[in-house]
């Protein structure tokens, strides 16, 4: 099996799915890679996705209160 090479499109998918709370196993399945490979190549995206999602929700709640 060839070595996985992350693309910008793959990185965007990982961020989008992780922001929605999709599990690492499910994201790996969509990308057709092993979960270990996902964590190896997309650690930053996986680690920051929840923060980005929480900030977006917080911003919307703040705007709704104005």
MDTraj code that builds the backbone (N, CA, C; nanometers):
import mdtraj as md
import numpy as np

residues = "UNK UNK UNK UNK UNK UNK UNK UNK UNK UNK UNK UNK UNK UNK UNK UNK UNK UNK UNK UNK UNK UNK UNK UNK UNK UNK UNK UNK UNK UNK UNK UNK UNK UNK UNK UNK UNK UNK UNK UNK UNK UNK UNK UNK UNK UNK UNK UNK UNK UNK UNK UNK UNK UNK UNK UNK UNK UNK UNK UNK UNK UNK UNK UNK UNK UNK".split()
xyz = np.array([
    [0.0845, -0.1183, 0.0000],
    [0.0000, 0.0000, 0.0000],
    [0.0891, 0.1248, 0.0000],
    [0.0594, 0.2221, -0.0863],
    [0.1432, 0.3429, -0.0932],
    [0.1302, 0.4286, 0.0328],
    [0.2338, 0.5050, 0.0587],
    [0.2360, 0.5962, 0.1728],
    [0.1300, 0.7049, 0.1526],
    [0.0615, 0.7429, 0.2594],
    [-0.0412, 0.8473, 0.2512],
    [0.0251, 0.9843, 0.2387],
    [-0.0202, 1.0618, 0.1441],
    [0.0265, 1.1995, 0.1253],
    [-0.0924, 1.2934, 0.1443],
    [-0.0964, 1.3690, 0.2541],
    [-0.2085, 1.4600, 0.2787],
    [-0.2183, 1.5676, 0.1712],
    [-0.3399, 1.5976, 0.1312],
    [-0.3651, 1.7073, 0.0383],
    [-0.4382, 1.8181, 0.1136],
    [-0.4420, 1.9342, 0.0558],
    [-0.5150, 2.0453, 0.1170],
    [-0.6635, 2.0099, 0.1283],
    [-0.7156, 1.9430, 0.0282],
    [-0.8563, 1.9002, 0.0308],
    [-0.8810, 1.8026, 0.1469],
    [-0.7887, 1.7085, 0.1675],
    [-0.8011, 1.6151, 0.2797],
    [-0.7972, 1.6893, 0.4125],
    [-0.7089, 1.7875, 0.4235],
    [-0.7001, 1.8643, 0.5490],
    [-0.8312, 1.9369, 0.5779],
    [-0.8911, 1.9936, 0.4755],
    [-1.0198, 2.0628, 0.4925],
    [-1.1288, 1.9653, 0.5340],
    [-1.1288, 1.8448, 0.4754],
    [-1.2260, 1.7422, 0.5141],
    [-1.2096, 1.7054, 0.6604],
    [-1.0862, 1.6833, 0.7025],
    [-1.0601, 1.6437, 0.8412],
    [-1.1099, 1.7518, 0.9363],
    [-1.0795, 1.8767, 0.9084],
    [-1.1260, 1.9861, 0.9941],
    [-1.2779, 1.9899, 0.9976],
    [-1.3420, 1.9813, 0.8823],
    [-1.4879, 1.9861, 0.8759],
    [-1.5518, 1.8733, 0.9554],
    [-1.5042, 1.7521, 0.9356],
    [-1.5613, 1.6374, 1.0062],
    [-1.5343, 1.6454, 1.1556],
    [-1.4144, 1.6819, 1.1932],
    [-1.3807, 1.6905, 1.3354],
    [-1.4611, 1.8000, 1.4048],
    [-1.4869, 1.9101, 1.3352],
    [-1.5676, 2.0183, 1.3929],
    [-1.7085, 1.9711, 1.4225],
    [-1.7565, 1.8742, 1.3444],
    [-1.8906, 1.8198, 1.3652],
    [-1.8948, 1.7110, 1.4708],
    [-1.7775, 1.6749, 1.5232],
    [-1.7713, 1.5734, 1.6268],
    [-1.7607, 1.4314, 1.5738],
    [-1.7297, 1.4168, 1.4448],
    [-1.7111, 1.2842, 1.3868],
    [-1.5856, 1.2229, 1.4498],
    [-1.5912, 1.0957, 1.4845],
    [-1.4783, 1.0312, 1.5515],
    [-1.3598, 1.0134, 1.4569],
    [-1.2421, 0.9956, 1.5169],
    [-1.1208, 0.9732, 1.4380],
    [-1.1345, 0.8476, 1.3535],
    [-1.1950, 0.7450, 1.4094],
    [-1.2129, 0.6199, 1.3346],
    [-1.2998, 0.6426, 1.2115],
    [-1.4066, 0.7184, 1.2279],
    [-1.4966, 0.7451, 1.1149],
    [-1.4299, 0.8340, 1.0097],
    [-1.3555, 0.9345, 1.0540],
    [-1.2842, 1.0211, 0.9593],
    [-1.1820, 0.9390, 0.8814],
    [-1.1090, 0.8541, 0.9512],
    [-1.0102, 0.7687, 0.8845],
    [-1.0778, 0.6795, 0.7807],
    [-1.1928, 0.6267, 0.8135],
    [-1.2656, 0.5409, 0.7203],
    [-1.3028, 0.6183, 0.5941],
    [-1.3487, 0.7422, 0.6095],
    [-1.3843, 0.8249, 0.4928],
    [-1.2619, 0.8484, 0.4049],
    [-1.1472, 0.8740, 0.4674],
    [-1.0238, 0.8992, 0.3924],
    [-0.9561, 0.7695, 0.3459],
    [-1.0103, 0.6572, 0.3899],
    [-0.9573, 0.5251, 0.3556],
    [-0.8122, 0.5078, 0.4028],
    [-0.7911, 0.5495, 0.5288],
    [-0.6606, 0.5322, 0.5921],
    [-0.6819, 0.4769, 0.7325],
    [-0.5774, 0.4291, 0.7923],
    [-0.5812, 0.3786, 0.9289],
    [-0.5928, 0.4969, 1.0260],
    [-0.6646, 0.4806, 1.1370],
    [-0.6724, 0.5893, 1.2356],
    [-0.5355, 0.6382, 1.2832],
    [-0.4370, 0.5490, 1.2936],
    [-0.3020, 0.5914, 1.3322],
    [-0.2416, 0.6843, 1.2275],
    [-0.2672, 0.6551, 1.1012],
    [-0.2179, 0.7405, 0.9924],
    [-0.2869, 0.8763, 0.9977],
    [-0.4157, 0.8757, 1.0280],
    [-0.4902, 1.0012, 1.0426],
    [-0.4255, 1.0875, 1.1504],
    [-0.4027, 1.0284, 1.2667],
    [-0.3447, 1.1055, 1.3776],
    [-0.2019, 1.1510, 1.3475],
    [-0.1280, 1.0711, 1.2731],
    [0.0093, 1.1075, 1.2368],
    [0.0128, 1.2298, 1.1449],
    [-0.0719, 1.2313, 1.0429],
    [-0.0655, 1.3357, 0.9401],
    [-0.1574, 1.4555, 0.9655],
    [-0.2571, 1.4394, 1.0527],
    [-0.3567, 1.5453, 1.0707],
    [-0.3716, 1.5857, 1.2168],
    [-0.2674, 1.5692, 1.2971],
    [-0.2731, 1.5997, 1.4399],
    [-0.3185, 1.7428, 1.4661],
    [-0.2626, 1.8389, 1.3958],
    [-0.2979, 1.9796, 1.4194],
    [-0.4454, 2.0042, 1.3884],
    [-0.4937, 1.9514, 1.2770],
    [-0.6341, 1.9707, 1.2396],
    [-0.7265, 1.9073, 1.3434],
    [-0.6926, 1.7873, 1.3884],
    [-0.7745, 1.7190, 1.4880],
    [-0.7739, 1.7931, 1.6211],
    [-0.6590, 1.8466, 1.6602],
    [-0.6470, 1.9148, 1.7893],
    [-0.7155, 2.0508, 1.7923],
    [-0.7230, 2.1179, 1.6795],
    [-0.7793, 2.2536, 1.6790],
    [-0.9241, 2.2608, 1.6327],
    [-0.9767, 2.1549, 1.5746],
    [-1.1126, 2.1586, 1.5173],
    [-1.2185, 2.1916, 1.6220],
    [-1.2089, 2.1313, 1.7399],
    [-1.3096, 2.1567, 1.8431],
    [-1.3032, 2.3006, 1.8938],
    [-1.1840, 2.3555, 1.9033],
    [-1.1690, 2.4944, 1.9460],
    [-1.2335, 2.5884, 1.8444],
    [-1.2102, 2.5615, 1.7173],
    [-1.2700, 2.6428, 1.6109],
    [-1.4224, 2.6333, 1.6159],
    [-1.4743, 2.5115, 1.6340],
    [-1.6193, 2.4923, 1.6408],
    [-1.6787, 2.5639, 1.7615],
    [-1.6145, 2.5513, 1.8768],
    [-1.6648, 2.6180, 1.9970],
    [-1.6629, 2.7693, 1.9831],
    [-1.5603, 2.8230, 1.9204],
    [-1.5528, 2.9678, 1.8988],
    [-1.6646, 3.0140, 1.8064],
    [-1.6943, 2.9367, 1.7034],
    [-1.8013, 2.9730, 1.6104],
    [-1.9361, 2.9733, 1.6816],
    [-1.9618, 2.8724, 1.7620],
    [-2.0874, 2.8651, 1.8360],
    [-2.0953, 2.9804, 1.9362],
    [-1.9864, 3.0043, 2.0066],
    [-1.9842, 3.1155, 2.1018],
    [-2.0098, 3.2493, 2.0358],
    [-1.9511, 3.2687, 1.9184],
    [-1.9736, 3.3932, 1.8445],
    [-2.1186, 3.4101, 1.8047],
    [-2.1809, 3.3023, 1.7612],
    [-2.3227, 3.3083, 1.7230],
    [-2.4114, 3.3372, 1.8434],
    [-2.3801, 3.2768, 1.9566],
    [-2.4576, 3.3028, 2.0779],
    [-2.4421, 3.4473, 2.1226],
    [-2.3212, 3.5000, 2.1124],
    [-2.2965, 3.6384, 2.1486],
    [-2.3766, 3.7336, 2.0592],
    [-2.3740, 3.7081, 1.9283],
    [-2.4491, 3.7933, 1.8329],
    [-2.5995, 3.7829, 1.8571],
    [-2.6475, 3.6666, 1.8972],
    [-2.7901, 3.6463, 1.9219],
    [-2.8378, 3.7261, 2.0431],
    [-2.7482, 3.7504, 2.1366],
    [-2.7846, 3.8239, 2.2583],
    [-2.7853, 3.9746, 2.2365],
    [-2.7247, 4.0213, 2.1286],
    [-2.7159, 4.1665, 2.1060],
    [-2.8484, 4.2247, 2.0656],
])
top = md.Topology()
chain = top.add_chain()
for i, resn in enumerate(residues, 1):
    res = top.add_residue(resn, chain, resSeq=i)
    for name in ("N", "CA", "C"):
        top.add_atom(name, md.element.get_by_symbol(name[0]), res)
traj = md.Trajectory(xyz[None], top)
